[in-house]
Amino acid sequence: MHDFILFSGTANPGLTTAIAERLGVPVGAATVERFPDGETAVWLDEPVRGREVILVQPTAPPVNENLIELLAFVDACRRSAAARITAVVPYFGYGRSDKRHGRRGPITGSLVAQLMQVAGIDHVVSIDLHAAQIEGFFHVPVDSLTAVPTLSHVLRDRLAPGTLVVSPDTGRVSMATGYAQKLGSSVIVLHKRRTSGTETAVTHVVGDVRDRACVIIDDMISTGGTIVHAVEALLAAGARPEITVAATHGLFVGEAQARLNHEAIREVMVTDSVEQADRAGPRLHVVTVAGLLSEAIRRLRAGASLGDLY
């Protein structure tokens, strides 16, 4: 296990430390500096020649800053003759830009994938990519793990009996089904329509939620707008005001904290794929994915299957 070196970017050093502890290795020494004009510089403080490098750096907000740091880190490793570079990107920024939606715009998720490969990444490990087709943007191996079993294990003892699993839109039905199977529950699906470039409205609640507690699941919480609309639709359909929210990635930007203080929301559960030190609220419960990622790294090093981690 020690013939590789584990580096941490600045986006989530706590998660990297937790992974290193589980693997029984130190975190590699490196220096990241940001100049007054906004440029990022990276220096490796120990040799990587002929070694495999595993770099942990989610491209979470500020997305562009953390993305450039990831690319600079990889370029430094490649130019220092690293044998192989695996990027562990728990949260993949620009994952929502997976198609053009009929407009004259970029597919930025594909652009980011190309940049990562040109920089020198040989393998990507991520968690709950926003869209499955993102894997196809890469020409290097991609392992998209899932935090559903990790979150379900914690949720099982925190939910009221008979709690229903709610998918906030049709795009999350598969994820909701995974939660329902783990929790021994049923799936409710919300149908939405877009009312503007930034707003959506729930038009139908598919399933009976009367007098039932609910857990709304999603791959990420950004501004919290989707969650609040889902809560209001469930309450209007007769659900009990005992709603839990569970998502893999907690970005919590804009008015998210205020929106998630809705009186019907009992708890918001996310993983530490995105650092939560400055985003923690009174209802926030953070579950670590260090065990999931360290197990994935251990299996990759041993040439073993990751099949049951997807």
C-alpha positions as CSV (number, residue, x, y, z in Angstrom):
1,M,0.0,0.0,0.0
2,H,2.9,2.4,0.5
3,D,4.2,2.5,-3.1
4,F,1.9,5.4,-3.8
5,I,1.6,9.0,-2.5
6,L,-1.7,10.6,-1.4
7,F,-1.9,14.3,-1.9
8,S,-4.7,16.7,-0.8
9,G,-5.8,19.8,-2.6
10,T,-7.2,22.7,-0.5
11,A,-10.9,22.1,-1.3
12,N,-11.4,19.4,1.4
13,P,-8.2,18.6,3.4
14,G,-10.2,17.1,6.2
15,L,-11.6,14.3,4.0
16,T,-8.1,13.5,2.7
17,T,-6.8,13.2,6.2
18,A,-9.6,10.8,7.1
19,I,-8.9,8.7,4.0
20,A,-5.2,8.7,4.9
21,E,-5.9,7.5,8.4
22,R,-7.9,4.6,7.1
23,L,-5.2,3.6,4.7
24,G,-2.5,4.0,7.2
25,V,-0.4,6.4,5.1
26,P,0.6,10.1,5.5
27,V,-0.7,12.9,3.4
28,G,2.0,14.0,0.9
29,A,3.6,17.4,1.4
30,A,2.8,20.1,-1.1
31,T,2.3,23.9,-1.1
32,V,-0.5,25.7,-2.8
33,E,-0.3,29.5,-3.2
34,R,-2.7,32.0,-4.7
35,F,-1.2,35.2,-6.0
36,P,-2.9,38.6,-5.6
37,D,-4.1,38.5,-9.2
38,G,-6.0,35.2,-8.6
39,E,-3.4,32.8,-10.2
40,T,-2.8,29.5,-8.5
41,A,0.6,27.9,-8.1
42,V,1.4,24.4,-6.7
43,W,4.7,23.0,-5.5
44,L,5.3,19.3,-4.6
45,D,7.5,19.2,-1.4
46,E,8.5,15.6,-1.9
47,P,9.5,13.5,-4.9
48,V,6.9,11.5,-7.0
49,R,9.2,10.1,-9.7
50,G,8.1,6.6,-10.6
51,R,5.3,6.6,-8.0
52,E,1.5,6.5,-8.4
53,V,-0.1,9.7,-7.2
54,I,-3.6,9.8,-5.7
55,L,-4.9,13.3,-5.5
56,V,-8.1,14.2,-3.6
57,Q,-9.7,17.5,-4.7
58,P,-13.5,18.0,-5.2
59,T,-14.3,20.8,-7.6
60,A,-16.8,22.3,-5.2
61,P,-17.5,26.0,-4.8
62,P,-15.6,28.1,-5.7
63,V,-15.6,25.7,-8.6
64,N,-13.3,27.4,-11.0
65,E,-10.7,28.1,-8.4
66,N,-10.7,24.4,-7.2
67,L,-10.7,23.1,-10.7
68,I,-7.6,25.1,-11.7
69,E,-5.9,23.9,-8.5
70,L,-6.7,20.3,-9.5
71,L,-5.3,20.8,-13.0
72,A,-2.1,22.6,-11.7
73,F,-1.6,19.8,-9.1
74,V,-1.8,17.2,-11.8
75,D,0.5,19.1,-14.2
76,A,3.1,19.4,-11.4
77,C,2.9,15.6,-10.8
78,R,3.2,14.8,-14.5
79,R,6.1,17.1,-15.0
80,S,7.8,15.5,-11.9
81,A,7.6,12.1,-13.6
82,A,4.8,10.5,-11.6
83,A,4.1,7.0,-13.0
84,R,0.3,7.3,-12.8
85,I,-2.1,9.9,-11.5
86,T,-5.5,9.1,-10.0
87,A,-7.8,12.0,-9.3
88,V,-10.4,11.5,-6.5
89,V,-13.0,14.1,-7.3
90,P,-15.8,13.4,-4.8
91,Y,-17.9,16.2,-6.2
92,F,-17.6,16.8,-9.9
93,G,-18.3,20.5,-10.7
94,Y,-20.0,21.3,-14.0
95,G,-21.8,18.0,-13.8
96,R,-25.1,19.7,-14.6
97,S,-23.7,20.9,-18.0
98,D,-24.0,17.5,-19.7
99,K,-26.0,18.7,-22.8
100,R,-26.9,21.9,-24.6
101,H,-30.7,21.9,-23.8
102,G,-31.3,23.1,-27.3
103,R,-29.4,26.4,-26.9
104,R,-26.2,27.7,-28.4
105,G,-24.0,26.9,-25.4
106,P,-21.1,24.8,-24.3
107,I,-21.3,21.3,-22.8
108,T,-18.9,22.3,-20.0
109,G,-18.9,18.9,-18.3
110,S,-17.3,17.5,-21.4
111,L,-14.8,20.4,-21.6
112,V,-13.8,19.8,-18.0
113,A,-13.3,16.1,-18.7
114,Q,-11.0,17.0,-21.6
115,L,-9.0,19.4,-19.5
116,M,-8.5,16.8,-16.8
117,Q,-7.2,14.3,-19.3
118,V,-4.9,16.8,-21.1
119,A,-3.4,17.7,-17.8
120,G,-2.4,14.1,-17.3
121,I,-5.0,12.3,-15.2
122,D,-5.0,8.6,-15.8
123,H,-8.0,7.5,-13.7
124,V,-11.0,9.4,-12.1
125,V,-12.9,8.4,-9.0
126,S,-16.1,10.3,-8.1
127,I,-19.3,9.9,-6.1
128,D,-22.8,10.2,-7.5
129,L,-22.1,12.0,-10.8
130,H,-25.1,14.3,-11.6
131,A,-25.6,12.6,-15.0
132,A,-24.4,9.1,-15.9
133,Q,-23.3,10.2,-19.4
134,I,-20.5,12.3,-17.8
135,E,-18.5,9.1,-17.7
136,G,-18.6,9.0,-21.5
137,F,-16.9,12.4,-21.7
138,F,-13.7,10.7,-20.5
139,H,-11.3,8.4,-22.4
140,V,-9.7,7.3,-19.2
141,P,-11.2,4.9,-16.6
142,V,-13.9,6.5,-14.4
143,D,-15.3,4.9,-11.3
144,S,-18.5,6.7,-10.2
145,L,-19.2,5.4,-6.7
146,T,-22.5,6.0,-4.8
147,A,-23.1,7.2,-1.3
148,V,-26.6,5.8,-1.2
149,P,-25.7,2.8,1.0
150,T,-23.6,5.0,3.3
151,L,-26.5,7.5,3.8
152,S,-29.1,4.8,4.0
153,H,-27.2,3.0,6.8
154,V,-27.4,6.2,8.9
155,L,-31.0,7.1,7.9
156,R,-32.3,3.7,8.8
157,D,-32.2,4.5,12.5
158,R,-33.3,8.1,12.2
159,L,-36.5,7.8,10.2
160,A,-40.0,7.2,11.5
161,P,-41.6,3.9,10.6
162,G,-43.3,4.0,7.3
163,T,-41.3,6.9,5.9
164,L,-41.7,7.2,2.1
165,V,-38.7,8.0,-0.2
166,V,-39.4,11.0,-2.5
167,S,-37.6,11.6,-5.8
168,P,-37.8,15.4,-6.4
169,D,-38.0,14.8,-10.2
170,T,-38.0,12.0,-12.7
171,G,-34.2,12.2,-13.1
172,R,-33.6,10.9,-9.5
173,V,-36.0,7.9,-9.7
174,S,-33.2,5.4,-10.0
175,M,-31.4,6.9,-6.9
176,A,-34.7,7.0,-5.0
177,T,-35.3,3.3,-5.8
178,G,-31.8,2.5,-4.4
179,Y,-32.7,4.3,-1.2
180,A,-36.1,2.6,-1.0
181,Q,-34.5,-0.8,-1.4
182,K,-32.1,-0.1,1.4
183,L,-34.7,1.3,3.7
184,G,-37.5,-1.1,2.9
185,S,-39.8,1.7,1.7
186,S,-41.7,2.9,-1.4
187,V,-40.9,5.6,-3.9
188,I,-42.9,8.8,-4.5
189,V,-42.1,10.8,-7.6
190,L,-42.6,14.5,-8.1
191,H,-43.1,15.9,-11.6
192,K,-41.9,19.4,-12.3
193,R,-42.1,22.0,-15.1
194,R,-39.8,24.9,-15.7
195,T,-41.4,28.3,-15.2
196,S,-38.3,30.4,-16.0
197,G,-34.6,30.0,-16.6
198,T,-34.0,29.5,-12.9
199,E,-37.3,28.5,-11.4
200,T,-39.4,25.2,-11.5
201,A,-42.7,24.3,-10.1
202,V,-44.0,20.9,-9.0
203,T,-47.1,19.9,-11.0
204,H,-47.9,16.4,-9.8
205,V,-47.2,14.1,-6.8
206,V,-47.2,10.5,-8.0
207,G,-48.2,8.4,-5.0
208,D,-50.2,8.7,-1.8
209,V,-48.3,10.6,0.9
210,R,-51.3,11.4,3.2
211,D,-50.3,11.2,6.9
212,R,-46.9,9.8,6.0
213,A,-43.4,11.1,6.9
214,C,-41.1,11.6,3.9
215,V,-37.4,11.6,3.1
216,I,-36.6,13.7,0.0
217,I,-33.4,12.5,-1.7
218,D,-31.2,14.1,-4.3
219,D,-27.6,14.0,-5.6
220,M,-26.9,17.6,-4.5
221,I,-28.4,20.6,-2.8
222,S,-27.3,23.8,-4.3
223,T,-29.6,26.8,-3.6
224,G,-32.3,24.6,-1.9
225,G,-35.0,25.7,-4.3
226,T,-35.8,22.2,-5.5
227,I,-36.0,20.9,-2.0
228,V,-38.4,23.7,-0.8
229,H,-40.7,23.2,-3.8
230,A,-40.8,19.5,-3.0
231,V,-41.6,20.1,0.7
232,E,-44.4,22.4,-0.1
233,A,-45.9,20.0,-2.7
234,L,-45.8,17.1,-0.2
235,L,-47.4,19.2,2.5
236,A,-50.1,20.2,0.1
237,A,-50.7,16.5,-0.8
238,G,-51.2,15.7,2.9
239,A,-47.8,14.5,4.1
240,R,-46.9,14.9,7.7
241,P,-44.7,17.9,8.5
242,E,-41.9,15.4,9.4
243,I,-39.6,15.7,6.4
244,T,-36.0,14.6,6.1
245,V,-33.7,15.6,3.3
246,A,-30.8,13.5,2.2
247,A,-28.3,14.4,-0.5
248,T,-24.8,13.3,-1.4
249,H,-23.3,16.7,-2.1
250,G,-24.2,19.8,0.1
251,L,-23.2,22.9,-1.8
252,F,-25.5,25.3,0.1
253,V,-25.0,28.4,-1.9
254,G,-27.1,31.5,-2.2
255,E,-30.2,31.4,0.0
256,A,-29.9,27.6,0.7
257,Q,-29.6,27.9,4.5
258,A,-32.6,30.1,4.8
259,R,-34.7,27.9,2.6
260,L,-33.8,24.7,4.4
261,N,-34.9,26.3,7.7
262,H,-38.5,25.4,6.6
263,E,-40.5,24.4,9.7
264,A,-41.4,21.0,8.2
265,I,-37.8,19.9,7.6
266,R,-36.5,18.0,10.6
267,E,-33.0,17.2,9.4
268,V,-30.8,17.7,6.4
269,M,-28.2,14.9,5.8
270,V,-25.3,15.2,3.4
271,T,-21.8,13.7,3.1
272,D,-18.5,15.4,3.5
273,S,-17.8,15.1,-0.2
274,V,-17.9,18.9,0.0
275,E,-16.3,20.5,3.1
276,Q,-19.0,21.7,5.5
277,A,-17.0,23.7,8.1
278,D,-18.5,27.0,7.1
279,R,-21.9,25.7,6.0
280,A,-23.1,23.8,9.0
281,G,-26.6,24.6,10.2
282,P,-28.5,23.5,13.3
283,R,-30.4,20.8,11.3
284,L,-27.4,19.6,9.3
285,H,-26.0,16.1,9.8
286,V,-22.8,15.3,7.9
287,V,-21.9,11.6,7.1
288,T,-18.3,10.8,6.0
289,V,-17.5,9.1,2.8
290,A,-13.9,8.5,3.9
291,G,-14.6,4.8,4.4
292,L,-16.1,4.5,0.9
293,L,-13.2,6.3,-0.8
294,S,-10.5,4.6,1.2
295,E,-12.0,1.2,0.3
296,A,-12.1,2.2,-3.3
297,I,-8.4,3.2,-3.2
298,R,-7.5,0.0,-1.4
299,R,-9.2,-2.1,-4.1
300,L,-7.7,-0.1,-6.9
301,R,-4.2,-0.7,-5.5
302,A,-5.0,-4.4,-5.2
303,G,-6.6,-4.7,-8.7
304,A,-9.9,-5.8,-7.1
305,S,-13.4,-5.1,-8.2
306,L,-15.3,-2.0,-7.2
307,G,-18.6,-3.4,-8.4
308,D,-20.5,-3.3,-5.1
309,L,-19.4,0.3,-4.5
310,Y,-21.4,1.6,-7.5
